[in-house]
């Protein structure tokens, strides 16, 4: 289930204030285009008007780690703006994406004038820190045989598009998966084939797509079956 976005939690007056300032979108960022670059000076923040983005962290030895996906109504770049530090991740467009930009002075003035918006920005930051911790525990610390399934489940829920083939995750290759999980392309390829043999993944139309054919089966494979509430209740406390 997708969570509420930053725009969702604003009230009518706060939305009006956000819409009256900032630079309206003109040219879109095309798929694969860089929106924010890691280590750059954080001098502005953006609201996604339409489209979707992927957040990646670039570490040592040219290794990249998937952090999150962002969609319409989400803020991007707010953490660097709040702490006056450099960008801690790179954000790229997943599809044609329109953004409304707010420079530092404009955004800080908006927060000073509208404490409700400030509170909801801080709520968003806290939620993202929790999201990061959850991802680290659920994916990065999982047994290696489950890491790929859990990552694909997260990507399918955050970015997936329903098609005749299943739920398609676009702009991702087996090289990407191996890099993000620290297991290499060949190991990721073996894990993909294992999931295909189980009927959880299908054959993708291109090498830059993954097709999930059984999302609930993938969830059970990644986390195990849901407990039976009636059985748990009848067994009583241990």
HELIX and SHEET records of a PDB file:
HELIX    1   1 UNK A    6  UNK A    9  1                                   4    
HELIX    2   2 UNK A   12  UNK A   20  1                                   9    
HELIX    3   3 UNK A   60  UNK A   62  5                                   3    
HELIX    4   4 UNK A   78  UNK A   83  1                                   6    
HELIX    5   5 UNK A  104  UNK A  113  1                                  10    
HELIX    6   6 UNK A  115  UNK A  135  1                                  21    
HELIX    7   7 UNK A  136  UNK A  140  3                                   5    
HELIX    8   8 UNK A  144  UNK A  159  1                                  16    
HELIX    9   9 UNK A  174  UNK A  181  1                                   8    
HELIX   10  10 UNK A  184  UNK A  197  1                                  14    
HELIX   11  11 UNK A  215  UNK A  223  1                                   9    
HELIX   12  12 UNK A  229  UNK A  235  1                                   7    
SHEET    1   A 4 UNK A  34  UNK A  36  0                                        
SHEET    2   A 4 UNK A  90  UNK A  93 -1                                        
SHEET    3   A 4 UNK A  52  UNK A  58 -1                                        
SHEET    4   A 4 UNK A  64  UNK A  71 -1                                        
SHEET    1   B 3 UNK A  75  UNK A  76  0                                        
SHEET    2   B 3 UNK A  44  UNK A  50 -1                                        
SHEET    3   B 3 UNK A  98  UNK A 103 -1                                        
SHEET    1   C 4 UNK A 161  UNK A 162  0                                        
SHEET    2   C 4 UNK A 167  UNK A 170 -1                                        
SHEET    3   C 4 UNK A 209  UNK A 212 -1                                        
SHEET    4   C 4 UNK A 201  UNK A 202 -1                                        
END                                                                             
